[in-house]
Amino acid sequence: RKAQQASSSLSRPIHLRQHRAHHAARAERPSNDGGALCSPAAAAAAAERAKRRALIDSRDTSTHPSPPSSMSSVALNRGPAVPAAARRFLQYVAASPSPFHATASSVSMLEEAGFTKLHEHQSWNDKLYVGGRYYVQRNQSSLVAFVIGKQFTPGQGVHIIGAHTDSPHLRIRPISKRSKEGYLQCSVETYGGGQWHTWFDRDLSLAGRVIVAQDPSNFVSRLVHIQRPLLRVPTLAIHLNRSVNEAFTFNHEDQLQPILGLASMLNEPDQSMAAVPGLSAKHHPVLLELLAQELDVPVSAIQDFELSLYDTQPPAVGGVSNEFLFAPRIDNQMSCFCATEALVASVLDLDALNTSQSIRAIALFDHEEVGSVSNQGAESNLLWSMIHRLSHLHVNGVEDSTASSAADLSEQSLARSFLISSDTAHAVHPNYASVHEENLRPRMNAGPVIKVNAKQRYASNAVTSFLLRRVAQKAGVPVQEFEVRNDCACGSTIGPMLSKMVRTVDVGNPQLSMHSIREVCGSHDVDYKIRLFVEFFRSFEQVDRELHIDD
């Protein structure tokens, strides 16, 4: 049955391009040189791109691998057509209010495409096959997925797209029970470097995971997503704060605590539903009852939880020509979605998979916004463990290497590997254009951005940037560049820490309002990024062979 499911998943329609005819025509358009036609090489490249697009365009979008069907609604405006990839991204982010849900959404897409789940604590010997597709989870919030090329041999490289599942948010504290002036409040802690003023006066709810007892000696972790407004961080009326429009300042501990309800008889708990001893002393009983109702379990089954606040307003398409996406967590669920969709789509190109000697992979990490130092962060062994295991593991259909040791094969694999560190980038802001260097001002819907920093806050260099541009050229995707001004601080990504082991380039789609509760990006940039990633999986082996470094 699993074989039939895997086979049927390949025949499922997958669509990655809304305006392919436009770009194919542009690629073959006469040049400005007196109307001369494109060169034979350019025409051949355009024909090859059209062939690959036809492979995907021949399939309808109705059954594209997607997040779970229980996702929140998505607001789609009337007006010009919204690119299909952008619509699918909005569905993904609506279904993913926490890192746990983002990971689950990617897993859903992978499983629908026939990927098989592996477990780190088990042996993978005799479980892997050339051409096979697999994934591994850690902590429900991080994920590695990979496809083995049909010409793979031990010691070959792994071509990886890395991203992170977490975003700045407010998190329920281990002891959250708080009451003040007749209000029930939930004590929260800030996570990451959020623009916390944007969390005021928003309709907030809760999502995350809950440890539930199935019986006295059997416990499971279940995801919860409460899809109605529960909490709010109210502002103070202007009549009581006349200087609010001059400088909106607040104490992050005392004035960022949300209200849950009124401490009245209506909120008294049902005494017949006893909570775990001590848990009702830490959290409002009505909160525990609400979680129990959502999970359809008794309150006494709830053992512990990790809950994040999120904005219940659905993501939406905006702009006079539907050129914008207004959504939470664009940083960095955009990269998680594009990476997952590209890996799924890449297996459709059977010619490329049949000749591939490498492994194509995605790695989605938690805790980037707080430094990546955790068992499920980018500084953990999650990615390196996978590369080490695959570099010398027995794969059915592959002859084992006897000429090199396991350690030597691992080193060979790392030297041949390459990582795209995918995050977001700062689009030029019309009201604050002066904060950008005048020649490095990324614009929305103009393609992905290569991010460079001489102080190594980004990992891109001339070699890795060149290789990515070659891939983008083959994909017909425009590429931009970004570097901060000398008088401006620079953020960072998972790229620098991962570049200690493999060659790395930092890339991101342009966006505004980064780390706000609602962010803005271009609706056409989703498709650009997916096309770039699909081409990376398809042709990086060839591109890498064309450049000679350290020979």
ZIFEN-V698756 format. One record per residue. SS is DSSP state (alpha for helix, beta for strand, coil for the rest). PHI is phi in whole degrees, 0 to 359 (none if undefined). Layout:
BEGIN
ss/phi
SS/PHI
SS/PHI
END
This chain:
BEGIN
ss/phi
coil/none
alpha/296
alpha/296
alpha/295
alpha/296
alpha/296
alpha/294
alpha/293
alpha/295
alpha/290
alpha/274
coil/290
coil/293
coil/225
coil/237
coil/235
coil/213
coil/265
coil/234
alpha/294
alpha/299
alpha/299
alpha/287
alpha/296
alpha/294
alpha/296
alpha/295
alpha/258
coil/294
coil/302
coil/282
coil/278
coil/277
coil/63
coil/78
coil/294
coil/286
coil/300
coil/293
alpha/304
alpha/294
alpha/294
alpha/295
alpha/295
alpha/296
alpha/296
alpha/296
alpha/296
alpha/296
alpha/298
alpha/298
alpha/293
alpha/294
alpha/299
alpha/301
alpha/272
alpha/295
coil/290
coil/253
coil/284
coil/267
coil/296
coil/239
coil/297
coil/309
coil/215
coil/297
coil/304
coil/290
coil/276
coil/297
coil/293
coil/290
coil/237
beta/276
coil/244
coil/281
coil/285
coil/130
coil/304
coil/301
coil/267
coil/308
alpha/301
alpha/297
alpha/295
alpha/296
alpha/292
alpha/296
alpha/298
alpha/296
alpha/298
alpha/290
alpha/294
coil/273
coil/231
coil/282
coil/214
alpha/302
alpha/296
alpha/287
alpha/298
alpha/297
alpha/297
alpha/295
alpha/294
alpha/300
alpha/301
alpha/296
alpha/293
alpha/295
alpha/294
coil/267
coil/91
coil/285
beta/256
beta/278
beta/247
coil/235
coil/297
coil/278
coil/248
coil/286
coil/259
coil/301
coil/65
coil/254
coil/252
beta/227
coil/299
coil/82
coil/282
beta/230
beta/215
beta/211
beta/226
beta/252
beta/220
coil/64
coil/63
coil/235
beta/227
beta/207
beta/234
beta/229
beta/207
beta/233
beta/265
coil/299
coil/286
coil/251
coil/297
coil/227
coil/306
coil/95
coil/285
coil/280
beta/242
beta/256
beta/239
beta/248
beta/251
beta/207
beta/227
coil/269
coil/264
coil/217
coil/301
beta/199
beta/261
beta/237
beta/296
beta/282
beta/301
beta/236
beta/250
beta/295
beta/206
beta/226
beta/202
coil/52
coil/85
beta/255
beta/274
beta/231
beta/249
beta/287
beta/234
beta/243
beta/284
beta/239
coil/80
coil/262
coil/282
coil/275
alpha/292
alpha/295
alpha/284
alpha/272
beta/285
coil/56
coil/246
coil/277
beta/255
beta/218
beta/235
beta/207
beta/158
beta/228
beta/230
beta/277
beta/238
beta/273
beta/273
beta/202
coil/303
coil/232
beta/218
beta/231
beta/226
beta/255
beta/240
beta/278
beta/228
beta/217
coil/275
coil/258
coil/211
coil/297
coil/237
beta/232
beta/203
beta/256
coil/279
coil/280
coil/271
coil/303
alpha/298
alpha/295
alpha/257
coil/211
coil/294
coil/266
coil/299
coil/279
coil/271
coil/198
coil/273
coil/242
coil/202
coil/274
coil/294
coil/272
coil/271
coil/245
coil/247
coil/270
beta/280
beta/265
beta/254
beta/176
beta/255
coil/280
coil/241
alpha/298
alpha/295
alpha/256
coil/290
coil/287
coil/285
coil/294
coil/282
coil/249
coil/286
coil/275
coil/304
coil/309
coil/93
alpha/290
alpha/290
alpha/280
alpha/268
coil/228
coil/300
alpha/306
alpha/294
alpha/292
alpha/296
alpha/296
alpha/299
alpha/298
alpha/298
alpha/295
alpha/296
alpha/268
coil/58
coil/226
coil/292
alpha/303
alpha/296
alpha/279
beta/283
beta/257
beta/190
beta/198
beta/234
beta/236
beta/247
beta/276
beta/213
beta/276
coil/281
coil/296
coil/294
coil/296
beta/214
beta/270
beta/218
coil/94
coil/299
coil/245
coil/55
coil/270
beta/244
beta/241
beta/254
beta/201
coil/278
coil/59
alpha/305
alpha/270
alpha/223
alpha/292
alpha/303
alpha/292
alpha/299
alpha/295
alpha/297
alpha/296
alpha/296
alpha/295
alpha/293
alpha/296
alpha/297
alpha/293
alpha/295
coil/285
coil/287
coil/279
alpha/294
alpha/298
alpha/293
alpha/292
alpha/293
alpha/258
coil/285
coil/262
coil/249
beta/247
beta/258
beta/212
beta/235
beta/226
beta/250
beta/256
coil/267
coil/68
alpha/296
alpha/290
alpha/236
coil/111
coil/68
coil/268
coil/199
coil/293
coil/244
coil/270
coil/293
coil/271
coil/277
coil/266
alpha/303
alpha/287
alpha/294
alpha/298
alpha/295
alpha/297
alpha/299
alpha/294
alpha/285
alpha/296
alpha/226
coil/287
coil/288
coil/245
beta/301
coil/96
coil/239
coil/286
coil/294
coil/278
coil/247
coil/273
coil/228
coil/284
alpha/299
alpha/296
alpha/294
alpha/296
alpha/298
alpha/294
alpha/298
alpha/297
alpha/298
alpha/294
alpha/267
coil/273
beta/208
beta/234
beta/265
beta/276
beta/255
beta/225
beta/245
beta/229
beta/275
coil/290
coil/296
coil/258
coil/298
coil/267
coil/221
alpha/299
alpha/292
alpha/281
beta/262
coil/296
coil/297
coil/259
coil/230
coil/235
coil/299
coil/239
coil/291
coil/61
coil/239
coil/103
beta/298
beta/243
beta/276
beta/257
coil/233
coil/209
coil/296
coil/273
coil/66
coil/287
coil/242
coil/265
coil/296
coil/222
alpha/300
alpha/292
alpha/292
alpha/293
alpha/300
alpha/298
alpha/293
alpha/296
alpha/296
alpha/297
alpha/298
alpha/298
alpha/295
alpha/276
coil/71
coil/250
coil/289
beta/232
beta/247
beta/228
beta/214
coil/210
beta/285
coil/292
coil/293
coil/260
coil/229
coil/291
coil/245
coil/285
coil/211
coil/218
coil/285
alpha/301
alpha/301
alpha/290
alpha/281
coil/290
coil/294
coil/245
coil/223
beta/298
beta/218
beta/233
beta/263
beta/224
beta/200
beta/277
beta/293
beta/209
beta/250
coil/61
coil/302
coil/71
coil/279
coil/292
coil/230
beta/246
beta/226
beta/216
beta/274
coil/289
coil/273
alpha/289
alpha/299
alpha/294
alpha/305
alpha/291
alpha/297
alpha/297
alpha/298
alpha/292
alpha/299
alpha/293
alpha/302
alpha/295
alpha/284
alpha/236
alpha/296
alpha/305
alpha/293
alpha/300
alpha/294
alpha/291
alpha/282
coil/253
coil/247
coil/232
coil/61
coil/285
END
